[in-house]
Amino acid sequence: MKKQTFIFVSIFIFAAFICIACTLKSSDTKTSTGHTLKQIATIDLPGTKGKRFDYLTIDYKDHYLLSAHLGADILYVIDLNTNKLVKAIPDTPGAEGVEYVPQLDKAYTSDWYDKTIGVVDLKQLKVIKKIPAKNKPDGSTYAAPFRKLYVSDERAKLLFVVDVYRDTIVKTISFESETGMPQYDSVSRKVYLNLQDQNIFAVIDPVNDSVIGRYPVGTYHGNHGMALDEQNRLAFLSCEDDDMLTVFDLKTFKPIQYLQMAKGPDVIKFDPGLKRIYAACYSGAISVFHEDDATHITKLEDFAVQAKVHSLTVDITTHKVYAPEQEEDGKPVSRMVIYDAVQ
């Protein structure tokens, strides 16, 4: 009897060990940890699975994450305190860019499919107006002192200037190149714009919305994504044609360093607290870099994520990184993945 009991207990312990091992293995396949990031949560989203996402931004006033689900025609509003979906706002067909205007509790979406700039009231959580664009409205930036929103229309080779108090276009600036991501620099009080076909970095004065400078970005091509370190006077440019990060000096308007990214880089963001640059890459990685000082950037790793992740944003108060996924191991999903910064 004792022998049978011993055998039974041994089998039970062995089975329990196998179950625990399998559980841990399953958990490992659903989360990822690297030298710089650790996955801590996912949020399932109601939009059609397998459809492309695009830009994200953060409303720090209400602690909302605003995420454009391009292929599902939705703008998600997610509570950053609870990681819960507040609202999936419809009527944003083909939403690419999204920009937040804190003074007015409004957000603006760049709606490719109906060629408009959508005006979203974040108190009512609905679209309240459509501003006609031209072809493919894309990235956007807000120049708060001037009460102006700048929206690139990539394929029309335009930059729209929107008065956010009247929600009307007050000027249209034409270029000879497709337009990439614009960014407002609060130190110089200028707007920067990537002219990705010409490998040019354009400077625009919001006082009169005139182009006051055009500077070559150097060796590599297709400068589309952009992020700024205003304090150290640097711009980080995602040169898509060559999968290279170009570090651009905003004092001299010259490139000072080039670093290899993973294949298919797109959206790029900077965390000033950790001095980190994150680039979302379509091949299935977030390329992570560290700003050692104002003239030296070091690559930390290509952090593995699912394929087709090409957009992200970073919460500069918590250092969390948010990246939407449209597939998992080739199967369609619709979700937001949250990462903690590993230091």
C-alpha positions as CSV (number, residue, x, y, z in Angstrom):
1,M,0.0,0.0,0.0
2,K,2.8,2.4,0.9
3,K,4.5,1.6,-2.4
4,Q,1.4,2.4,-4.4
5,T,0.9,5.6,-2.4
6,F,4.5,6.6,-3.2
7,I,4.0,5.9,-6.9
8,F,0.8,7.9,-7.0
9,V,2.3,10.9,-5.2
10,S,5.4,10.8,-7.5
11,I,3.2,10.7,-10.6
12,F,1.1,13.6,-9.2
13,I,4.2,15.7,-8.5
14,F,5.6,15.0,-11.9
15,A,2.3,15.9,-13.6
16,A,2.1,19.2,-11.7
17,F,5.7,20.0,-12.7
18,I,4.9,19.4,-16.3
19,C,1.8,21.6,-16.1
20,I,3.7,24.5,-14.5
21,A,6.5,24.2,-17.1
22,C,3.9,24.3,-19.9
23,T,2.2,27.3,-18.4
24,L,5.5,29.2,-18.1
25,K,6.4,28.3,-21.7
26,S,3.0,29.5,-22.9
27,S,3.4,32.7,-21.0
28,D,6.8,33.3,-22.5
29,T,5.4,33.0,-26.0
30,K,2.8,35.7,-25.4
31,T,5.1,38.2,-23.7
32,S,8.5,39.5,-24.6
33,T,11.4,40.9,-22.6
34,G,14.6,42.4,-23.8
35,H,17.4,44.6,-22.5
36,T,15.3,47.7,-22.9
37,L,11.6,46.8,-22.8
38,K,9.3,44.3,-21.0
39,Q,5.8,43.6,-22.1
40,I,3.4,44.1,-19.2
41,A,-0.1,44.2,-20.6
42,T,-2.3,44.0,-23.7
43,I,-5.7,45.6,-24.4
44,D,-8.0,43.9,-26.9
45,L,-9.6,46.4,-29.2
46,P,-13.0,46.1,-31.1
47,G,-11.8,47.1,-34.5
48,T,-11.6,44.6,-37.4
49,K,-8.7,42.2,-36.7
50,G,-5.7,42.2,-39.1
51,K,-6.2,45.8,-40.2
52,R,-3.4,48.4,-40.2
53,F,-2.9,50.9,-37.3
54,D,-1.1,54.2,-37.5
55,Y,-0.1,57.1,-35.3
56,L,-0.7,57.4,-31.5
57,T,-0.5,60.4,-29.2
58,I,-1.2,61.1,-25.5
59,D,-3.6,63.5,-23.9
60,Y,-1.7,64.1,-20.6
61,K,-4.6,66.2,-19.2
62,D,-7.1,63.4,-19.2
63,H,-4.6,60.6,-19.2
64,Y,-5.9,59.2,-22.5
65,L,-4.0,57.3,-25.2
66,L,-5.4,58.3,-28.6
67,S,-4.7,55.6,-31.3
68,A,-5.7,55.7,-34.9
69,H,-6.8,52.4,-36.3
70,L,-6.4,53.2,-40.0
71,G,-7.9,50.0,-41.5
72,A,-10.9,49.9,-39.1
73,D,-11.8,53.6,-39.5
74,I,-11.7,54.1,-35.7
75,L,-10.0,56.4,-33.2
76,Y,-9.5,54.7,-29.9
77,V,-9.6,56.6,-26.6
78,I,-7.9,54.5,-23.9
79,D,-7.6,55.4,-20.2
80,L,-4.0,55.1,-19.2
81,N,-4.8,54.8,-15.5
82,T,-6.9,51.7,-15.9
83,N,-5.8,50.4,-19.4
84,K,-9.5,50.3,-20.4
85,L,-11.0,51.4,-23.6
86,V,-13.1,54.5,-23.1
87,K,-14.5,54.9,-26.6
88,A,-14.0,53.6,-30.1
89,I,-14.9,56.8,-32.0
90,P,-16.2,56.1,-35.5
91,D,-16.3,58.3,-38.6
92,T,-12.5,58.5,-38.9
93,P,-12.1,56.6,-42.2
94,G,-8.5,55.7,-42.9
95,A,-7.2,57.6,-39.9
96,E,-3.5,58.0,-40.1
97,G,-2.2,61.0,-38.1
98,V,-3.7,62.1,-34.7
99,E,-2.8,65.2,-32.8
100,Y,-4.1,66.6,-29.5
101,V,-4.9,70.2,-28.7
102,P,-5.0,70.5,-24.9
103,Q,-6.4,74.1,-24.7
104,L,-9.6,73.1,-26.5
105,D,-10.0,69.4,-25.5
106,K,-9.9,68.4,-29.2
107,A,-8.0,66.0,-31.3
108,Y,-7.5,66.0,-35.1
109,T,-7.3,62.9,-37.2
110,S,-5.9,62.7,-40.7
111,D,-8.5,60.7,-42.6
112,W,-7.0,59.2,-45.7
113,Y,-10.1,57.5,-47.1
114,D,-12.4,60.5,-47.2
115,K,-9.5,63.0,-47.6
116,T,-10.4,65.1,-44.6
117,I,-9.0,66.3,-41.3
118,G,-11.4,65.2,-38.6
119,V,-12.1,67.4,-35.6
120,V,-12.8,65.3,-32.5
121,D,-14.4,66.7,-29.4
122,L,-12.9,64.8,-26.5
123,K,-15.6,65.9,-24.0
124,Q,-18.3,64.5,-26.3
125,L,-16.0,61.8,-27.7
126,K,-17.3,62.3,-31.2
127,V,-16.3,63.8,-34.5
128,I,-17.8,67.3,-34.8
129,K,-16.4,68.6,-38.1
130,K,-14.6,67.5,-41.3
131,I,-12.1,69.8,-42.9
132,P,-11.4,69.0,-46.6
133,A,-7.8,68.0,-47.4
134,K,-6.5,66.9,-50.8
135,N,-5.2,63.4,-51.2
136,K,-3.6,61.6,-48.3
137,P,-3.5,63.6,-45.1
138,D,-0.9,62.0,-42.8
139,G,1.4,63.2,-40.0
140,S,0.5,66.3,-38.0
141,T,1.9,68.6,-35.3
142,Y,0.5,71.4,-33.1
143,A,2.2,74.8,-32.6
144,A,0.4,75.9,-29.4
145,P,1.6,79.6,-29.2
146,F,0.3,80.1,-32.8
147,R,-2.9,78.1,-32.3
148,K,-2.1,76.3,-35.5
149,L,-2.2,72.6,-36.6
150,Y,0.2,71.5,-39.4
151,V,-1.0,68.5,-41.4
152,S,1.1,66.9,-44.1
153,D,-0.8,65.7,-47.2
154,E,1.8,63.2,-48.3
155,R,0.9,62.4,-51.9
156,A,-0.5,65.8,-52.7
157,K,2.9,67.2,-51.6
158,L,1.3,69.8,-49.3
159,L,1.3,71.0,-45.8
160,F,-2.0,72.4,-44.5
161,V,-2.1,75.0,-41.8
162,V,-5.3,74.8,-39.7
163,D,-6.5,77.5,-37.3
164,V,-7.7,75.3,-34.4
165,Y,-10.1,78.0,-33.0
166,R,-12.0,78.3,-36.3
167,D,-11.2,74.8,-37.6
168,T,-10.4,76.2,-41.1
169,I,-7.4,75.9,-43.3
170,V,-5.7,79.3,-43.3
171,K,-2.8,78.4,-45.6
172,T,-1.6,75.6,-47.9
173,I,2.2,75.2,-48.5
174,S,3.2,73.4,-51.7
175,F,6.4,71.3,-52.1
176,E,8.1,69.4,-54.9
177,S,8.3,66.3,-52.7
178,E,6.0,64.0,-50.8
179,T,5.8,65.3,-47.3
180,G,6.7,63.2,-44.2
181,M,6.2,63.9,-40.5
182,P,6.1,67.5,-39.3
183,Q,7.2,68.5,-35.8
184,Y,6.9,71.8,-33.8
185,D,10.0,72.9,-31.9
186,S,9.0,75.0,-28.9
187,V,12.6,76.2,-28.4
188,S,13.2,77.7,-31.9
189,R,9.4,78.3,-32.3
190,K,9.7,76.7,-35.8
191,V,8.0,73.8,-37.6
192,Y,10.1,71.2,-39.2
193,L,9.0,69.0,-42.1
194,N,10.6,66.0,-43.8
195,L,10.6,66.2,-47.6
196,Q,11.2,62.5,-48.1
197,D,11.6,62.4,-51.9
198,Q,14.3,65.0,-51.9
199,N,16.1,64.0,-48.6
200,I,15.5,67.5,-47.3
201,F,14.7,68.9,-43.9
202,A,12.5,72.0,-44.3
203,V,12.1,74.8,-41.7
204,I,8.8,76.8,-41.6
205,D,8.2,80.0,-39.6
206,P,4.7,79.8,-38.0
207,V,4.5,83.6,-37.8
208,N,3.8,83.9,-41.5
209,D,4.0,80.2,-42.5
210,S,6.8,80.8,-44.9
211,V,9.5,78.2,-45.7
212,I,12.7,79.8,-44.4
213,G,15.2,76.9,-44.9
214,R,15.8,73.6,-46.7
215,Y,18.7,71.4,-45.6
216,P,20.0,68.1,-46.9
217,V,19.8,65.2,-44.4
218,G,22.9,63.5,-45.7
219,T,23.8,60.1,-47.0
220,Y,20.5,58.1,-46.5
221,H,17.1,58.5,-48.1
222,G,13.4,58.6,-47.4
223,N,13.3,60.7,-44.3
224,H,9.7,60.2,-43.2
225,G,9.5,59.8,-39.4
226,M,10.8,62.5,-37.0
227,A,11.2,63.0,-33.3
228,L,13.0,65.9,-31.5
229,D,15.2,66.4,-28.5
230,E,14.6,70.1,-28.0
231,Q,17.0,70.5,-25.1
232,N,20.0,69.1,-26.9
233,R,18.9,70.5,-30.3
234,L,18.7,67.2,-32.1
235,A,16.2,65.7,-34.6
236,F,16.0,62.0,-35.1
237,L,15.0,61.1,-38.6
238,S,13.7,57.7,-39.8
239,C,15.2,57.2,-43.3
240,E,13.0,54.4,-44.6
241,D,14.7,53.7,-47.9
242,D,17.9,52.6,-46.2
243,D,16.7,51.5,-42.7
244,M,18.9,54.2,-41.1
245,L,18.5,56.6,-38.2
246,T,19.9,60.0,-39.1
247,V,20.8,62.2,-36.1
248,F,20.4,65.8,-37.3
249,D,21.9,68.8,-35.5
250,L,19.3,71.6,-35.1
251,K,22.0,74.2,-34.5
252,T,24.0,73.6,-37.7
253,F,21.2,71.8,-39.7
254,K,23.6,69.1,-40.6
255,P,23.6,65.3,-39.9
256,I,26.1,64.2,-37.3
257,Q,25.5,60.4,-37.0
258,Y,23.9,57.5,-38.7
259,L,22.8,54.2,-37.0
260,Q,21.3,51.0,-38.4
261,M,17.7,50.2,-37.6
262,A,15.7,47.0,-38.2
263,K,14.0,46.6,-41.6
264,G,11.0,48.8,-42.3
265,P,11.3,51.7,-39.8
266,D,8.4,54.2,-39.6
267,V,7.3,56.1,-36.5
268,I,10.0,57.3,-34.2
269,K,9.7,58.7,-30.7
270,F,12.0,60.2,-28.0
271,D,11.8,59.8,-24.2
272,P,13.6,62.8,-22.8
273,G,13.7,61.3,-19.2
274,L,15.5,58.1,-20.2
275,K,17.2,59.7,-23.2
276,R,15.9,56.9,-25.4
277,I,14.9,56.8,-29.0
278,Y,12.3,54.2,-30.1
279,A,11.7,53.3,-33.8
280,A,8.8,51.0,-34.8
281,C,9.9,48.7,-37.6
282,Y,7.5,46.8,-39.9
283,S,9.8,43.7,-40.0
284,G,9.0,42.9,-36.3
285,A,11.2,45.0,-34.1
286,I,11.4,48.2,-32.1
287,S,14.9,49.6,-32.6
288,V,16.1,51.2,-29.4
289,F,18.9,53.8,-29.0
290,H,20.3,55.8,-26.1
291,E,21.4,59.4,-26.3
292,D,24.7,59.4,-24.4
293,D,25.2,63.2,-25.0
294,A,24.4,65.8,-27.6
295,T,26.8,64.3,-30.1
296,H,26.8,60.6,-29.4
297,I,23.9,58.1,-29.8
298,T,24.4,54.3,-29.0
299,K,22.2,51.5,-30.3
300,L,20.9,49.3,-27.5
301,E,18.9,46.6,-29.3
302,D,16.3,45.6,-31.8
303,F,13.6,44.5,-29.5
304,A,11.5,41.8,-31.0
305,V,7.8,42.4,-31.5
306,Q,5.2,41.1,-33.9
307,A,5.5,41.8,-37.6
308,K,3.8,44.9,-39.1
309,V,4.2,46.9,-35.9
310,H,5.2,50.3,-37.4
311,S,3.8,52.8,-34.9
312,L,4.3,53.5,-31.2
313,T,4.3,56.3,-28.7
314,V,5.9,56.8,-25.3
315,D,4.5,58.2,-22.1
316,I,7.2,60.6,-20.9
317,T,5.9,60.6,-17.3
318,T,5.8,56.8,-16.8
319,H,8.3,55.8,-19.6
320,K,5.8,53.2,-20.8
321,V,5.8,52.4,-24.5
322,Y,2.5,51.7,-26.4
323,A,2.5,49.8,-29.7
324,P,-0.6,48.5,-31.5
325,E,-0.5,45.0,-33.1
326,Q,-2.6,43.8,-36.1
327,E,-1.4,40.2,-36.1
328,E,0.2,37.6,-33.8
329,D,2.3,35.0,-35.5
330,G,0.5,35.7,-38.8
331,K,-3.0,35.5,-37.3
332,P,-5.1,38.7,-37.3
333,V,-5.6,40.5,-34.0
334,S,-6.6,44.0,-32.9
335,R,-4.8,45.1,-29.7
336,M,-2.6,47.5,-27.9
337,V,0.5,46.2,-26.3
338,I,2.1,48.0,-23.3
339,Y,5.8,47.8,-22.4
340,D,7.7,49.0,-19.4
341,A,11.1,50.4,-19.8
342,V,13.9,48.1,-18.5
343,Q,16.7,50.3,-17.0
